[in-house]
C-alpha cells in the first residue's frame, strides 16, 4: 500500500516559553480520568513548538506524588528523554513509591519503544541481586515476563527471574489460569523455560500453534492534526505479516504502534475483523519538507502495526481516522528541510 500526502508548515509558537511552561504544568497537575483525553489532545497540539518543555514537565510531574494519573499520558506523549528520566527516577531514586506493579505496563511500553531507558534497570539486575520488597519484585517480574522477545531480553530475563522465582511463578500461575489465552500459552512457555512446576499446569490444554513474541503497544495517539488527505494509490495484500524492508538510512525498526483508539460500538454492531493488506509503504513526495512540517496519511488500516522509518529524522504517531481507518502522522524533527520520507508498515498480532 503506497500513499501520497500533502504537508503543512507549522507556524510561529502561540505562547512565549514561560507562558507555555506554566500552561503545560497546569494541565499535568490537573489531569484526571475525566479530562485525560482532552489533556492529551491539547499537549499533542503543542508538541511541535514545546517538545523540550513538555519533556521537562512530564519528568517533573512524575517525580511528584500525583503520578497516578500520568501513565496513560506517557504512551502518547513520551519520547526517549522522558522514558530515561521516568525509569531512572522510578528504579534508582524512588523505588518504593514509583516502581510499583500498577505502573509495570507503562514501564514495558517505554522500555520497548526506547531501549536505552532500560539500561539502569537491566544493569543493576544483571550485576547483582537487589533486595526488593514484594511489590518491587512483582514489578520486576511483570516487566521481564511481558517484554517482547527481541534482542537479549529473553536471555536476560532467564538470568534474573530465578532470583525471584516465587514471585515469578505466582504471576505466571495467574496468567496460566486467566481468560487471556495468549498470556496463558506464554505462561506455559515461561514455566517450561524456567523449569517450574506450578500446580494445574499438567491439566492445561496445550495449544497446537507455535507461540510468537507478543508485541507491546508503543504509541497510542488520539489527536488528529490538520486536514491533509492521503490517497491510496496501490495496495498489496497478503495473509501473513511479512518483515518490513530496511528503513531509510538503515535506522533501527521502531517497535509496534498500537492502532488508534476507537469508541466502543453499540452492542451487536461490532465491526468485522480487519481483512485487508498486512503490509505496505507510505511515501511522502513532492516539494521540500520544512522543519516541523507534518504529513498526515489518511485511510491507514486500523490495526496495530510495526513501522520501519528513519527515526533520527521523523517522529510518528497514530490518530483516529474516518470510519474503520486511522491516520499516521509524521513530523520532520530534524534541524533542516527534508526531501523525502518513506515508512514501511507491517501489521502485527
Secondary structure, DSSP 8 states (H G I E B T S, - for coil): -EEEE-EE---S-SS-HHHHHHHHHHHHHH--TTTHHHHHHHHHHHHHHHHHHHHHHHHHHHTSTTGGGTHHHHHHH--HHHHHHHHHIIIIISHHHHS-GGGHHHHHHHHHH-GGGGHHHHHHHHHS-----HHHHHHHHHHHHHS-S-TTHHHHHHHHGGGGHHHHHHHHHHHHTSS-HHHHHHHHHHHHHHT---TTGGGS---SS----------------SS--EEEEE----SS-------GGG---EEEE---------TT-------S-SEEEEEE-SS-B-TT-EEEEEEEESS-EEEES-TTTEEEEEEE-SSSEEEEEEEE-SSS-BS-EEEEEEE--
